[in-house]
Amino acid sequence: MAKCLESSLVPIKTVCLALESAGAGIMKRSSLKEIGSRFVEGGISLVQLSGIVGDILTDSENAKLSSQRMKYAGEKMQEAGNELAGIPKEKPKGKGWLKGGM
């Protein structure tokens, strides 16, 4: 467990620095692309952290729920960062838009 906690320090620090940097960029009126890249970086680290939290306490429902929420938040941070940076969202391929099939 100590090793898992130790491995979580890097993603935690990266998330904190990315969010702090994004906030500083907003205050300094940096480009949206730069601010967006910080959100993407923080989101990636938050998704990594969610995996570590899920691995630490596999028997705990609270840990599982926290892990899922962190993963969702990280994914949404990445989406927001990509939107700010002007990176187009991937569109679903195939016939997934059809409800109920054929």
C-alpha positions, -999 to 999 in steps of 0.1 A, spaced: 0 0 0 29 24 8 42 18 -28 8 27 -43 6 59 -22 41 68 -32 33 63 -69 3 86 -65 25 116 -56 36 123 -92 1 124 -107 -11 145 -77 17 170 -81 12 171 -119 -25 178 -116 -18 206 -91 9 222 -112 -12 220 -143 -43 236 -127 -21 263 -111 -4 270 -144 -38 272 -162 -50 296 -136 -19 317 -139 -23 316 -177 -59 329 -174 -47 357 -151 -19 366 -176 -43 364 -205 -23 336 -222 -35 320 -254 -64 296 -252 -42 269 -268 -17 272 -239 -44 272 -212 -61 242 -229 -29 222 -230 -26 227 -193 -61 213 -188 -53 183 -210 -21 177 -190 -40 179 -157 -67 156 -170 -43 129 -181 -27 129 -147 -61 128 -130 -70 97 -150 -37 81 -140 -45 90 -103 -79 74 -106 -63 41 -116 -40 43 -86 -68 50 -62 -88 21 -76 -58 -2 -72 -51 8 -36 -84 -2 -21 -100 -28 -43 -125 -39 -17 -138 -4 -8 -169 8 -26 -160 44 -17 -126 40 -33 -142 25 -64 -167 54 -66 -139 80 -60 -118 64 -87 -147 65 -112 -154 101 -104 -118 111 -108 -116 93 -141 -147 111 -154 -134 145 -142 -100 138 -159 -117 129 -191 -139 161 -190 -108 182 -182 -91 167 -213 -122 175 -234 -123 211 -221 -86 215 -228 -90 202 -263 -120 226 -269 -99 256 -257 -70 245 -278 -92 242 -309 -87 205 -314 -118 190 -330 -137 164 -311 -137 129 -326 -170 119 -341 -184 84 -337 -180 62 -367 -203 36 -380 -240 33 -373 -237 40 -336 -261 69 -340 -289 46 -348 -309 37 -317 -323 2 -316 -302 -10 -345 -317 -20 -378 
